[in-house]
Structures are given as C-alpha cells and as structure tokens.
C-alpha cells in the first residue's frame, strides 16, 4: 500500500472529524476544514509551507517539499490547526 501525500497530517485532521483535500486548479493548494473553520495551504516556490513545516527538516535551510521527512515535529498538528479561521 502506498503512502498518501501528507498522510500524517491528513490522518490527524480526519481523526478529528475534518477533511483535507487537494485543489489542483488555479493556485495549487490544500483545503483543510474542521469544525466549520478553514485553512487554505497554498503552494509557494516548490512547497506547501504550512504543511511542510509540520515535518522534520532533512537539511539546514529547507526550500522544497523534498527537504522534509517524517516524523512530524512535536506539536506541529496543533500549531497547524490553530491557523484555521
């Protein structure tokens, strides 16, 4: 079985009753909905900063989504969900 993109974040959002869906048109983004609140995590310069920063950096100054790896940084999900408005 293959790993879903941003699986750890998607699973955490879904476990709380929310959704996380990819928006491929226009400016690429991930929409996160939870308890009637929303966050649009937009693509910027080779990465999705709001999402990628939840993961552990592989390099000192990450600039691309491939510069991150699992596991998630401790507290990352709570910090991400705090951005929902």
Secondary structure, 3 states (H helix, E strand, C coil): CCCCCCHHHHHHHHHCCCEEEEECCCCCEEEEEECCEEEEEECECCECHHHHCCEEECCCCCCCHHHEEEEECCCHHHHHHCCCC
